[in-house]
Every structure is written in C-alpha cells, then in structure tokens.
Amino acid sequence: MAQGLADWNVKPDHIDPWFNELDVNKTLVAGQWGHAYPADTDEDVYGDWWELAVAFFDQTLDGADTGLFAEDRAYIQDNAGDWQTYEDTWPPAEAEHRFLNLTADGLGWDQAPEGEVGWQATKGQQTATDASQVVLRSEELDEDLHLSGTPELNLTVEASEDDVHLVAVLAVDDGEGPSRQNFGYLDPTYRSGLEDPQRLIPGEPTPVTIEMYPQEDVIPAGSTIELTLRSHDEGRTVPAYDSGEVTVHLDGERPGQLALPVSPLAE
C-alpha cells in the first residue's frame, strides 16, 4: 500500500486505523508527497518503488519467493526526507504521548491549564487575515521531537450558538516563520459520531476531541509549536452555519491538552 502524507484527496487518516487492523500480510510505503505514487513525484522518493511493486506481483500472482514480504512492515518518510521502518503497525501502536497544556498565555509542557480563550465564529468561507482566531505558542524546544501518529486536541468548548465549527491548525516555527504541519476539523454536532448527532446547547460547556491527521515529522530543537484555533480553514473545511462566540475553558477541571504521539524510534 502507498499513501501520500500530503494527500488531501485520499487523506492520510484513511490508513489509520485501517492498515493496522488488516489481518493479512501487509506492507506500507508512505511519505511526503500528495495524490500520487512515490515514483510519480518529481523524483522517485522511495528509490525503488517500481521494483517493489513488481516483486509484490511476482510473489502474489506467480508464487515467487522474493524475500521482501515475510513480515509486516511500514516504511515511512519523515519531513526531513529520511525513511523510518516500523514493524507491524503504523501509526505505531507503541507510540507514547507528550501533552502540551493550553493556557491563556500559550502552550506549556508543565504549566497547569488555566483561564479561557475565545474567538468569533462567522458564517461562510474566510481567510486567516479576516477571521477571528486564537494563536497559542510554546517555548522553544530543548531537543528534537519526533512525532509519529495522529495528534489529538481535547477541549471544553462553550458556544453562543448551536452550530459553530471547530478547526485546529498545528504549525512549527524554526525561526523563519510558522510552517503549517497538520490540522483537524470538527463539526461538534457529530462529536459522538455520525450516528449520534447532537447540537451544542448554547452556553453549556461541552467536551470535544479534534483529531488531526497521521504524520511523521521531526520538529528540531529550538523550534516553537504553534496552535491556531478558529472556525474555518480557508476553503479546506465546510463553513459554519452559525455566527457566534466560541469560548474554550482551560481551568483545572476542564483542561485543554494537545496530545502529541512520540515515535518509538525517537532517540
């Protein structure tokens, strides 16, 4: 199986958890390209993609012993262009999480969640420059942070209307300005699943989880992590149906946390 981690047509979440739940012998090649095979990009980023594809058909159709598919493997290219090899599953089941707490002043590993933040949700498509949003930043990282998997953002939100939308954008600033790395979108009506729609009750704090997309990225030491909260994503998501105030509560009883999956291969 091949998957572009920058494919926003057949999105990366189509393989999570589908690939891991397959009860057959399997191989995954995924990396930093879009809606294409690895060899369809400007260069064959995998190096021998077509040889691997031919070997697969030789083995499955002709019964040839290629020696390439005896074990389940996932070969994942990170944002630096390096290839990581995972056994059995990807995203890796053994990934541990580090938690960034949201505060009114930013993101912190050790700071207690406190305060609240909010923005104005507006109907229709908007751009980053004309819409209300909240931007929270971390301190500079002391060491490299190797992410492998699907970040999750847990929040308690309160809205003045029953049908506002939620978008979270994850970016990294290495000193040359923030670079978008991941995002997640939630229509909170479906916070419990598509089969259990529940409109928000205006004025009532409600816990929600915003899942982002699977990623394989190394954030270098000295960088800062940036999280933007808003109700639109410049045409990438369905526009909200209602305008209204959105408040995220960040007190101790209702902490806001960004869960970042750390690769088991991280040094």
Residue frames as qw, qx, qy, qz and C-alpha x, y, z in Angstrom:
[[0.000, 0.889, 0.458, 0.000, 0.00, 0.00, 0.00],
 [0.409, 0.148, -0.005, 0.900, 1.21, 3.53, -0.80],
 [0.155, -0.870, -0.467, 0.046, -0.04, 6.75, 0.80],
 [0.320, 0.485, -0.079, 0.810, 0.98, 10.38, 0.48],
 [0.347, -0.495, -0.570, 0.556, 1.02, 12.10, 3.85],
 [0.045, 0.371, 0.006, -0.928, 0.30, 15.36, 2.00],
 [0.097, -0.254, -0.792, -0.546, -2.60, 13.88, 0.02],
 [0.258, 0.201, 0.452, -0.830, -5.72, 15.92, 0.79],
 [0.619, 0.076, -0.448, -0.641, -7.82, 13.94, -1.69],
 [0.856, -0.219, -0.468, -0.013, -7.36, 10.44, -0.26],
 [0.218, -0.831, 0.312, -0.405, -6.40, 11.80, 3.13],
 [0.278, 0.407, -0.819, 0.294, -3.81, 10.17, 5.42],
 [0.478, -0.180, 0.615, -0.601, -6.45, 9.24, 8.01],
 [0.848, 0.186, -0.233, -0.438, -7.80, 6.66, 5.54],
 [0.671, 0.259, -0.677, 0.157, -4.98, 4.36, 6.66],
 [0.104, 0.136, -0.719, 0.673, -5.49, 4.94, 10.41],
 [0.493, -0.471, 0.728, -0.065, -6.55, 2.51, 11.80],
 [0.878, 0.351, -0.042, -0.321, -7.40, 0.56, 8.61],
 [0.544, 0.556, -0.622, 0.088, -3.84, -0.57, 7.87],
 [0.117, -0.405, 0.789, -0.447, -3.22, -1.72, 11.45],
 [0.690, 0.012, 0.500, -0.522, -6.46, -3.72, 11.55],
 [0.724, 0.409, -0.435, -0.346, -5.79, -5.67, 8.34],
 [0.770, -0.330, 0.534, -0.113, -5.48, -9.35, 9.20],
 [0.884, 0.436, 0.068, 0.156, -3.26, -10.15, 6.20],
 [0.668, -0.200, 0.151, 0.700, 0.42, -9.82, 5.35],
 [0.197, 0.943, 0.258, 0.069, 0.95, -6.14, 4.57],
 [0.558, -0.097, 0.056, 0.822, 3.50, -3.51, 3.58],
 [0.078, 0.944, 0.305, -0.099, 3.01, 0.26, 3.71],
 [0.508, 0.067, 0.111, 0.852, 5.07, 2.93, 1.94],
 [0.043, -0.919, -0.389, -0.049, 4.06, 6.46, 2.97],
 [0.542, -0.166, -0.013, 0.823, 5.82, 9.79, 2.74],
 [0.028, -0.625, -0.158, 0.764, 5.87, 13.47, 1.99],
 [0.009, 0.024, 0.616, 0.787, 4.00, 13.60, -1.31],
 [0.490, 0.144, 0.158, -0.845, 0.44, 14.26, -2.44],
 [0.821, 0.253, 0.344, -0.378, -2.09, 12.34, -4.53],
 [0.580, 0.623, -0.504, -0.148, 0.39, 10.10, -6.35],
 [0.964, -0.116, -0.122, 0.207, 2.58, 7.03, -6.16],
 [0.540, -0.687, 0.185, 0.449, 6.08, 7.63, -4.78],
 [0.534, -0.055, 0.518, 0.666, 7.60, 7.38, -8.27],
 [0.253, 0.741, 0.516, 0.349, 5.08, 9.85, -9.75],
 [0.251, -0.906, -0.075, 0.331, 6.61, 12.77, -7.89],
 [0.279, 0.899, -0.317, -0.119, 9.46, 14.93, -9.25],
 [0.251, 0.491, -0.832, 0.065, 11.79, 12.14, -8.22],
 [0.790, -0.217, -0.557, -0.134, 11.24, 8.57, -7.09],
 [0.284, -0.722, 0.391, -0.495, 11.46, 9.44, -3.40],
 [0.900, -0.312, 0.263, -0.153, 11.38, 5.79, -2.35],
 [0.164, -0.636, 0.700, 0.282, 14.19, 4.94, -4.75],
 [0.075, 0.123, -0.937, -0.317, 12.99, 1.55, -5.97],
 [0.559, 0.158, 0.395, -0.712, 9.20, 1.81, -5.84],
 [0.757, 0.339, -0.285, -0.480, 8.54, 0.06, -9.15],
 [0.392, 0.301, -0.864, 0.095, 10.91, -2.77, -8.26],
 [0.222, -0.014, 0.775, -0.591, 8.95, -3.24, -5.02],
 [0.668, 0.273, 0.138, -0.679, 5.64, -3.20, -6.92],
 [0.667, 0.364, -0.585, -0.285, 6.87, -5.79, -9.44],
 [0.173, 0.219, -0.909, 0.311, 8.17, -8.00, -6.63],
 [0.467, 0.070, 0.548, -0.691, 4.76, -7.83, -4.96],
 [0.781, 0.330, -0.087, -0.523, 3.01, -9.10, -8.09],
 [0.487, 0.393, -0.780, -0.029, 5.69, -11.73, -8.69],
 [0.026, -0.135, 0.879, -0.457, 5.07, -13.08, -5.22],
 [0.497, 0.199, 0.516, -0.669, 1.27, -12.81, -5.04],
 [0.739, 0.445, -0.079, -0.499, 0.46, -13.84, -8.63],
 [0.682, 0.465, -0.561, -0.063, 3.35, -16.14, -9.58],
 [0.907, -0.415, -0.066, -0.007, 4.26, -17.51, -6.16],
 [0.607, 0.496, -0.362, 0.505, 7.87, -16.32, -6.41],
 [0.661, -0.617, -0.257, 0.343, 9.79, -16.12, -3.15],
 [0.315, 0.807, -0.059, 0.496, 11.07, -12.55, -3.26],
 [0.610, -0.186, -0.474, 0.607, 12.02, -12.46, 0.42],
 [0.080, 0.304, -0.040, 0.948, 10.55, -8.97, 0.70],
 [0.507, -0.384, -0.128, -0.761, 7.17, -9.52, 2.29],
 [0.542, -0.117, -0.812, 0.180, 7.73, -12.09, 5.01],
 [0.264, -0.420, -0.588, 0.638, 6.98, -9.61, 7.81],
 [0.047, 0.901, 0.415, 0.115, 4.55, -6.74, 8.18],
 [0.487, -0.196, -0.011, 0.851, 6.46, -3.52, 7.62],
 [0.159, 0.942, 0.297, -0.019, 5.73, 0.18, 7.31],
 [0.570, 0.014, 0.116, 0.813, 8.32, 2.36, 5.56],
 [0.023, -0.924, -0.377, 0.060, 7.55, 5.99, 6.40],
 [0.487, 0.371, 0.003, 0.791, 9.37, 9.06, 5.09],
 [0.278, -0.703, -0.399, 0.519, 9.66, 11.93, 7.58],
 [0.223, 0.956, 0.166, -0.089, 9.69, 15.64, 6.79],
 [0.240, -0.767, 0.476, 0.358, 13.49, 15.66, 6.55],
 [0.652, 0.521, -0.454, -0.310, 13.37, 13.05, 3.77],
 [0.025, -0.368, 0.914, -0.167, 14.68, 10.22, 5.96],
 [0.718, -0.119, -0.544, -0.418, 12.98, 6.82, 5.95],
 [0.389, -0.350, 0.676, -0.520, 11.79, 5.20, 9.17],
 [0.521, 0.006, -0.814, -0.257, 10.97, 1.49, 9.42],
 [0.536, -0.256, 0.460, -0.660, 8.20, 0.29, 11.74],
 [0.114, 0.016, -0.991, -0.067, 7.33, -3.32, 12.47],
 [0.010, 0.411, 0.899, -0.151, 3.72, -4.50, 12.29],
 [0.036, 0.824, 0.556, -0.104, 1.86, -1.19, 12.62],
 [0.224, -0.066, 0.031, 0.972, 1.76, 2.45, 11.56],
 [0.097, -0.781, 0.380, -0.486, 0.89, 4.70, 13.19],
 [0.421, 0.202, -0.830, 0.303, 2.93, 2.75, 15.73],
 [0.646, -0.565, -0.458, -0.232, 0.80, 1.17, 18.44],
 [0.710, -0.366, -0.345, 0.493, 3.61, 1.63, 20.97],
 [0.225, 0.526, -0.016, 0.820, 3.89, 5.40, 20.49],
 [0.320, -0.527, -0.558, 0.556, 3.79, 7.32, 23.75],
 [0.095, 0.834, 0.343, 0.421, 2.27, 10.76, 24.04],
 [0.322, -0.149, -0.296, 0.887, 3.54, 14.07, 25.31],
 [0.038, -0.793, -0.607, -0.047, 0.96, 16.59, 26.38],
 [0.193, 0.195, -0.020, 0.961, 1.03, 20.32, 25.77],
 [0.068, -0.637, -0.663, 0.387, -1.32, 22.14, 28.11],
 [0.140, 0.630, 0.339, 0.685, -3.27, 25.10, 26.77],
 [0.260, -0.563, -0.433, 0.654, -3.29, 28.27, 28.83],
 [0.225, 0.926, 0.273, -0.134, -4.47, 31.78, 28.09],
 [0.131, -0.858, 0.363, 0.340, -0.79, 32.69, 27.59],
 [0.372, 0.575, -0.675, -0.276, 0.27, 29.86, 25.30],
 [0.942, 0.009, -0.317, -0.112, 1.29, 26.19, 25.30],
 [0.127, -0.685, 0.651, -0.302, 3.35, 24.56, 28.04],
 [0.615, 0.076, -0.785, 0.017, 4.57, 21.10, 28.98],
 [0.376, -0.154, -0.739, 0.537, 4.43, 21.77, 32.71],
 [0.199, -0.102, 0.163, -0.961, 2.10, 24.74, 33.14],
 [0.219, 0.368, 0.840, -0.332, -1.27, 23.98, 34.69],
 [0.056, 0.496, 0.614, 0.611, -4.19, 24.64, 32.34],
 [0.110, -0.552, -0.483, 0.670, -5.84, 27.89, 33.33],
 [0.132, 0.403, -0.095, -0.901, -8.00, 30.73, 32.07],
 [0.601, 0.528, 0.596, -0.065, -10.01, 30.74, 28.87],
 [0.114, -0.273, 0.463, 0.836, -9.63, 31.82, 25.26],
 [0.472, 0.576, 0.628, -0.226, -12.21, 32.59, 22.62],
 [0.118, -0.131, 0.501, 0.847, -12.98, 33.83, 19.13],
 [0.537, 0.422, 0.187, -0.707, -15.85, 34.90, 16.91],
 [0.418, 0.140, 0.846, 0.300, -17.16, 32.18, 14.58],
 [0.347, 0.501, -0.074, -0.789, -18.53, 33.64, 11.35],
 [0.785, 0.380, 0.476, -0.116, -20.60, 32.00, 8.62],
 [0.626, 0.774, -0.075, -0.049, -19.08, 31.42, 5.20],
 [0.855, 0.128, -0.055, 0.500, -15.57, 30.88, 3.92],
 [0.196, -0.973, 0.105, 0.059, -12.93, 33.14, 5.39],
 [0.680, 0.490, -0.366, 0.405, -9.19, 33.66, 5.30],
 [0.671, -0.295, -0.426, 0.530, -6.65, 33.76, 8.08],
 [0.264, 0.099, -0.096, 0.955, -6.42, 37.54, 7.83],
 [0.313, -0.311, -0.154, -0.884, -10.09, 38.45, 8.12],
 [0.734, -0.404, -0.476, -0.268, -11.41, 35.99, 10.69],
 [0.462, -0.695, 0.394, -0.384, -11.20, 35.89, 14.44],
 [0.880, 0.082, -0.454, 0.117, -8.87, 33.21, 15.79],
 [0.589, -0.758, 0.276, -0.044, -6.71, 32.30, 18.77],
 [0.711, 0.499, -0.440, 0.228, -2.98, 31.58, 18.34],
 [0.707, -0.666, 0.231, -0.052, -1.08, 29.82, 21.15],
 [0.593, 0.615, -0.488, 0.178, 2.69, 29.21, 21.12],
 [0.890, -0.375, -0.142, 0.216, 5.08, 27.05, 23.09],
 [0.299, -0.825, 0.407, 0.255, 8.54, 27.88, 24.35],
 [0.480, 0.606, -0.608, -0.183, 11.47, 26.77, 22.19],
 [0.984, -0.111, -0.124, -0.063, 12.07, 23.02, 22.26],
 [0.420, -0.740, 0.521, 0.068, 15.14, 21.87, 24.18],
 [0.363, -0.239, 0.857, 0.277, 15.56, 18.81, 21.95],
 [0.313, 0.063, -0.678, -0.662, 14.26, 17.30, 18.74],
 [0.575, 0.126, 0.587, -0.555, 10.69, 16.00, 18.92],
 [0.132, 0.114, -0.857, -0.486, 9.96, 13.06, 16.58],
 [0.611, 0.162, 0.362, -0.685, 6.21, 12.71, 16.01],
 [0.194, 0.079, -0.895, -0.393, 4.67, 9.57, 14.55],
 [0.020, -0.433, -0.886, 0.166, 0.92, 9.17, 14.58],
 [0.090, -0.667, -0.501, -0.545, -2.22, 11.25, 14.99],
 [0.088, 0.061, -0.435, 0.894, -2.25, 14.28, 17.31],
 [0.265, -0.643, -0.696, -0.180, -5.44, 14.85, 19.28],
 [0.005, 0.279, -0.226, 0.933, -6.72, 18.05, 20.84],
 [0.330, -0.528, -0.776, 0.099, -9.03, 17.74, 23.85],
 [0.011, -0.227, 0.076, -0.971, -11.06, 20.83, 24.71],
 [0.011, 0.598, 0.739, -0.310, -14.09, 22.01, 26.64],
 [0.085, 0.181, 0.324, 0.925, -15.94, 24.49, 24.45],
 [0.132, 0.624, 0.612, -0.468, -18.88, 26.77, 25.04],
 [0.163, 0.194, 0.498, 0.829, -20.66, 28.49, 22.16],
 [0.269, 0.272, 0.288, -0.878, -23.35, 31.12, 21.93],
 [0.696, 0.282, -0.236, -0.618, -24.99, 29.25, 19.01],
 [0.845, -0.136, 0.485, -0.182, -25.70, 25.55, 18.45],
 [0.873, 0.360, 0.272, 0.184, -23.91, 25.03, 15.13],
 [0.092, 0.903, -0.401, -0.122, -20.46, 26.57, 15.03],
 [0.938, 0.242, -0.194, 0.154, -17.48, 24.63, 13.70],
 [0.546, -0.758, 0.321, 0.157, -14.03, 23.99, 15.18],
 [0.785, 0.536, -0.197, 0.241, -10.66, 23.96, 13.40],
 [0.586, -0.723, 0.279, 0.237, -7.22, 23.43, 14.94],
 [0.686, 0.675, -0.211, 0.171, -4.06, 24.12, 12.91],
 [0.770, -0.518, 0.178, 0.327, -0.66, 22.83, 14.07],
 [0.526, 0.802, -0.165, 0.229, 2.39, 24.74, 12.84],
 [0.792, -0.354, -0.010, 0.498, 6.11, 24.78, 13.62],
 [0.187, 0.970, -0.116, 0.103, 8.30, 27.89, 13.66],
 [0.878, -0.067, -0.046, 0.471, 12.02, 27.18, 13.25],
 [0.368, -0.551, 0.022, 0.748, 12.89, 30.87, 13.43],
 [0.100, -0.048, 0.517, 0.849, 11.90, 31.68, 9.86],
 [0.523, 0.015, -0.077, -0.849, 8.16, 31.95, 10.45],
 [0.642, -0.005, 0.678, -0.358, 5.49, 29.31, 11.13],
 [0.312, 0.219, -0.776, -0.503, 5.08, 26.43, 8.68],
 [0.797, -0.079, 0.093, -0.591, 1.77, 24.57, 8.65],
 [0.012, 0.336, -0.941, 0.015, 2.24, 20.92, 9.63],
 [0.114, -0.289, -0.950, -0.016, -1.17, 19.43, 10.44],
 [0.351, -0.139, 0.072, -0.923, -4.78, 20.32, 11.11],
 [0.013, -0.293, -0.949, 0.115, -8.05, 18.93, 12.41],
 [0.338, -0.176, -0.213, -0.900, -11.69, 19.84, 11.85],
 [0.040, -0.292, -0.919, 0.263, -14.80, 19.05, 13.87],
 [0.414, -0.406, -0.293, -0.760, -18.45, 19.82, 13.41],
 [0.103, -0.198, 0.780, -0.585, -19.31, 19.44, 17.11],
 [0.771, 0.009, 0.003, -0.637, -22.80, 18.25, 16.21],
 [0.927, 0.154, -0.333, -0.082, -21.04, 14.94, 15.43],
 [0.080, -0.690, 0.637, -0.334, -18.66, 14.93, 18.39],
 [0.641, -0.213, 0.684, -0.277, -20.05, 11.49, 19.42],
 [0.356, 0.007, 0.866, 0.352, -20.05, 10.11, 15.87],
 [0.220, 0.004, -0.490, -0.844, -22.09, 10.40, 12.70],
 [0.391, -0.351, -0.815, -0.244, -24.79, 8.10, 14.06],
 [0.382, -0.631, -0.572, 0.360, -25.39, 10.22, 17.17],
 [0.215, 0.490, 0.097, 0.839, -25.79, 13.87, 16.10],
 [0.367, -0.721, -0.490, 0.324, -26.23, 16.31, 18.98],
 [0.200, 0.799, 0.051, 0.564, -26.32, 20.06, 18.50],
 [0.336, 0.070, -0.491, 0.801, -24.42, 22.12, 21.03],
 [0.265, -0.805, -0.529, 0.052, -26.53, 23.66, 23.77],
 [0.235, 0.715, -0.078, 0.653, -25.74, 27.39, 23.73],
 [0.306, -0.734, 0.304, -0.525, -23.97, 28.47, 26.90],
 [0.911, -0.351, 0.182, -0.115, -23.23, 24.90, 28.06],
 [0.053, -0.683, 0.716, 0.135, -19.56, 23.81, 28.31],
 [0.959, 0.187, 0.085, -0.196, -19.09, 20.63, 26.26],
 [0.485, -0.507, 0.637, 0.319, -16.02, 18.34, 25.99],
 [0.786, 0.595, -0.026, -0.165, -14.85, 17.63, 22.43],
 [0.644, -0.359, 0.519, 0.433, -11.90, 15.92, 20.76],
 [0.530, 0.782, -0.165, -0.283, -10.43, 17.20, 17.49],
 [0.832, -0.121, 0.435, 0.323, -8.37, 14.55, 15.70],
 [0.162, 0.752, -0.408, -0.493, -5.71, 15.68, 13.26],
 [0.868, 0.420, -0.217, -0.155, -4.09, 13.53, 10.55],
 [0.908, -0.248, 0.139, 0.309, -1.35, 10.89, 10.82],
 [0.287, 0.915, -0.272, 0.080, 2.08, 12.44, 10.44],
 [0.885, -0.153, -0.010, 0.440, 5.78, 11.54, 10.53],
 [0.232, 0.871, -0.065, 0.427, 7.72, 14.67, 11.36],
 [0.667, -0.245, -0.311, 0.631, 10.80, 15.66, 13.31],
 [0.070, -0.969, -0.108, -0.211, 10.48, 19.07, 14.97],
 [0.651, 0.306, -0.362, 0.592, 14.04, 20.32, 15.51],
 [0.492, -0.545, -0.375, 0.566, 15.34, 21.68, 18.79],
 [0.190, -0.225, 0.044, 0.955, 14.98, 25.44, 19.04],
 [0.174, -0.338, -0.592, -0.710, 11.64, 25.45, 17.24],
 [0.324, 0.084, 0.520, -0.786, 8.33, 26.54, 18.73],
 [0.047, 0.368, 0.907, 0.199, 4.99, 24.79, 18.29],
 [0.239, 0.081, 0.031, -0.967, 2.05, 26.96, 17.27],
 [0.083, 0.414, 0.907, -0.003, -1.62, 26.00, 17.66],
 [0.212, -0.006, -0.135, -0.968, -4.32, 28.10, 15.99],
 [0.155, 0.425, 0.861, -0.231, -7.99, 27.72, 16.96],
 [0.261, 0.218, -0.155, -0.928, -10.73, 29.08, 14.72],
 [0.616, 0.321, 0.610, -0.382, -13.94, 28.10, 12.94],
 [0.696, 0.691, -0.027, -0.193, -12.79, 27.99, 9.31],
 [0.660, -0.367, 0.483, 0.443, -9.83, 26.79, 7.27],
 [0.097, 0.600, -0.396, -0.688, -9.70, 28.90, 4.12],
 [0.682, 0.357, -0.353, -0.532, -11.83, 26.61, 1.96],
 [0.249, 0.272, -0.929, 0.037, -10.45, 23.30, 3.27],
 [0.018, 0.231, 0.896, -0.378, -13.46, 22.65, 5.53],
 [0.089, -0.658, -0.673, -0.325, -17.22, 23.07, 5.47],
 [0.003, 0.393, -0.167, 0.904, -18.14, 26.63, 6.54],
 [0.014, 0.235, 0.766, -0.598, -20.01, 27.11, 9.79],
 [0.073, -0.579, -0.701, -0.410, -23.77, 27.56, 9.63],
 [0.336, -0.883, -0.327, 0.000, -23.98, 29.98, 12.54],
 [0.286, 0.595, -0.311, 0.684, -22.06, 33.02, 13.68],
 [0.667, -0.705, -0.152, -0.187, -21.33, 33.33, 17.38],
 [0.135, -0.765, 0.571, -0.266, -18.84, 33.44, 20.19],
 [0.913, -0.017, -0.401, 0.077, -16.76, 30.33, 20.96],
 [0.293, -0.772, 0.467, -0.316, -15.03, 30.01, 24.34],
 [0.787, 0.107, -0.586, 0.160, -12.52, 27.32, 25.32],
 [0.601, -0.746, 0.151, -0.242, -12.35, 26.74, 29.08],
 [0.637, 0.449, -0.545, 0.310, -8.88, 25.92, 30.40],
 [0.450, -0.644, 0.412, -0.462, -9.30, 25.53, 34.14],
 [0.133, -0.387, 0.900, -0.150, -8.13, 22.54, 36.17],
 [0.611, 0.181, 0.685, -0.353, -11.44, 20.70, 35.95],
 [0.715, 0.629, 0.293, -0.085, -11.67, 21.22, 32.19],
 [0.370, -0.581, 0.452, 0.567, -8.08, 21.23, 30.91],
 [0.702, 0.681, -0.075, -0.194, -7.25, 21.76, 27.28],
 [0.563, -0.484, 0.609, 0.280, -4.50, 19.45, 26.07],
 [0.645, 0.610, -0.369, -0.274, -2.74, 18.73, 22.80],
 [0.834, -0.268, 0.479, 0.051, -1.63, 15.07, 22.76],
 [0.407, 0.733, -0.488, -0.242, 1.43, 14.59, 20.53],
 [0.994, -0.044, 0.101, 0.003, 2.41, 11.00, 19.57],
 [0.116, -0.792, 0.582, 0.147, 6.15, 10.46, 20.01],
 [0.789, 0.372, -0.466, -0.147, 7.80, 7.90, 17.75],
 [0.890, -0.420, 0.170, 0.048, 9.16, 4.80, 19.50],
 [0.812, 0.315, 0.015, 0.491, 12.20, 5.25, 17.22],
 [0.003, -0.941, 0.109, -0.320, 12.98, 8.64, 18.78],
 [0.649, 0.208, -0.505, 0.531, 16.46, 8.77, 20.27]]
